Amino acid sequence: MEPPRRDLGHPGGALHPDESPADGALREAGEELGLGSSQLTLGQHSVDDHGGWSYTTVLAVPAGALEPADLRLNSESTGVAWVPLADPGVPLHPGLAASLDTLRPLLGVGR
């Protein structure tokens, strides 16, 4: 039997009451990857509105040198890797895969 497939995604989760998307993104990066807010520079964000609920992706770049092996993963994260956006070469989480065409231009990356 094959092991369950793990799709590559990004840290995320529901916002706490009165929490902004930026604050929630920083909290999730801290919880799931062990990153402090000073280790990230937040960029643009994209809202995927589903009429009644929405999902906001907050883009970020490392504020300095950041190696996946240096991160402290929690139980929600089974692994971390840098992958090229043009061709990740791994299965992506369906939500992330569906939003890449919207996110790439915000990152200054073409198809």
SULZINOR-V74732 format. One record per residue. N is the residue number from 1. RES is the residue in one small letter. PHI is phi in radians with two decimals (NA if undefined). Layout:
# SULZINOR-V74732
N/RES/PHI
N/RES/PHI
This chain:
# SULZINOR-V74732
1/m/NA
2/e/-1.33
3/p/-1.18
4/p/-1.04
5/r/-1.27
6/r/-1.95
7/d/-1.57
8/l/-1.33
9/g/-2.37
10/h/-2.46
11/p/-1.03
12/g/3.14
13/g/2.95
14/a/-1.22
15/l/-1.32
16/h/-1.31
17/p/-0.95
18/d/1.12
19/e/-1.66
20/s/-1.34
21/p/-0.99
22/a/-1.12
23/d/-1.13
24/g/-1.13
25/a/-1.11
26/l/-1.15
27/r/-1.09
28/e/-1.12
29/a/-1.10
30/g/-1.22
31/e/-1.14
32/e/-1.57
33/l/-2.15
34/g/1.33
35/l/-1.54
36/g/-1.54
37/s/-1.06
38/s/-1.29
39/q/-1.56
40/l/-2.23
41/t/-1.98
42/l/-1.31
43/g/-2.11
44/q/-1.19
45/h/-2.33
46/s/-2.29
47/v/-1.85
48/d/-1.82
49/d/-1.59
50/h/-1.94
51/g/1.07
52/g/1.99
53/w/-2.67
54/s/-2.49
55/y/-2.20
56/t/-1.86
57/t/-1.68
58/v/-1.82
59/l/-1.43
60/a/-2.61
61/v/-2.21
62/p/-1.08
63/a/-1.37
64/g/-2.78
65/a/-1.06
66/l/-2.56
67/e/-1.93
68/p/-0.90
69/a/-1.16
70/d/-1.51
71/l/-1.41
72/r/-1.90
73/l/-1.44
74/n/-1.72
75/s/-1.18
76/e/-1.47
77/s/-2.08
78/t/-1.72
79/g/-3.10
80/v/-2.45
81/a/-2.72
82/w/-1.54
83/v/-2.30
84/p/-1.22
85/l/-1.21
86/a/-1.12
87/d/-2.65
88/p/-1.02
89/g/1.29
90/v/-2.44
91/p/-1.14
92/l/-1.71
93/h/-0.93
94/p/-0.94
95/g/-1.15
96/l/-1.18
97/a/-1.02
98/a/-1.20
99/s/-1.68
100/l/-1.03
101/d/-1.09
102/t/-1.40
103/l/-1.40
104/r/-0.96
105/p/-1.10
106/l/-1.18
107/l/-1.59
108/g/1.34
109/v/-2.03
110/g/-1.40
111/r/-1.04
